[in-house]
Amino acid sequence: MLCELIVRLRFAGRIEDHVADLPITQAALGDAVGLSAVHVNRTLQALRGDRLIATSGTKLRALDWPGLVQAGEFDPTYLHQKDRDVAF
């Protein structure tokens, strides 16, 4: 879901210097994807630990886009944005 949010925000021009503003709580994110806030927290900690993302308040930075795409098994083709580059 993070990859999709990043791609959609990028297409909307809402990402600056690989940093996205995601003003959403871990509990709300968990509700959106059907996971507990504890699981979301642990997953985000793991992504930070693997140096795939960095967070600060509501800011999320994709440090290793190819690694994040691989970790999330993200395939952007369903977004129907073939004419746009999804690489960071």
C-alpha positions in Angstrom: 0.0 0.0 0.0 2.9 2.4 0.7 4.2 1.9 -2.8 0.8 2.7 -4.3 0.4 5.8 -2.2 3.8 7.0 -3.2 3.1 6.4 -6.9 -0.3 8.1 -6.7 1.1 11.1 -4.8 3.9 11.4 -7.3 1.5 11.4 -10.2 -0.5 14.1 -8.4 2.7 16.2 -7.9 2.5 15.8 -4.1 6.0 14.3 -3.6 9.0 16.6 -3.2 12.6 15.2 -3.0 11.2 11.6 -2.6 9.3 12.7 0.5 5.6 12.2 0.9 3.4 13.8 3.5 1.1 11.0 4.8 -1.0 12.5 7.6 -2.5 9.2 8.7 -2.1 7.4 12.0 -0.9 3.8 12.2 -4.3 2.8 13.5 -6.1 4.4 10.5 -3.6 2.8 8.1 -4.3 -0.6 9.8 -8.0 -0.1 9.5 -7.6 0.7 5.8 -5.7 -2.5 5.1 -7.3 -4.8 7.6 -4.3 -5.0 10.0 -3.9 -4.2 13.7 -2.0 -1.0 14.6 0.6 -3.2 16.3 1.2 -5.1 13.1 1.4 -1.8 11.1 3.9 -0.5 13.7 6.1 -3.6 13.5 6.0 -3.6 9.7 7.0 0.1 9.5 9.8 -0.6 12.0 11.1 -3.4 9.8 11.0 -1.2 6.7 12.9 1.5 8.6 15.3 -1.2 9.9 16.0 -2.4 6.4 16.6 1.2 5.3 13.8 1.1 2.8 12.0 4.0 4.3 12.5 6.8 6.8 9.8 8.6 8.7 9.6 11.8 10.6 6.2 12.9 11.9 3.8 12.7 8.9 6.7 12.6 6.4 7.7 9.4 4.7 10.8 9.1 2.5 11.4 6.1 0.2 15.1 5.5 0.7 15.4 2.5 -1.5 12.5 2.5 -4.0 13.5 -0.8 -5.8 13.9 -2.5 -2.4 10.5 -1.2 -1.2 8.9 -2.3 -4.5 10.4 -5.8 -4.0 9.5 -6.0 -0.3 5.9 -5.1 -1.1 5.7 -7.2 -4.3 4.3 -4.1 -5.9 3.3 -4.2 -9.6 2.3 -0.7 -10.8 0.8 -1.9 -14.0 -2.7 -2.2 -12.6 -2.6 1.6 -12.0 -2.9 2.1 -15.8 -0.1 4.7 -15.8 1.9 3.2 -18.7 2.9 6.5 -20.1 4.4 7.6 -16.7 7.7 6.5 -15.1 7.2 4.9 -11.7 10.9 4.6 -10.9 12.4 7.0 -8.3 
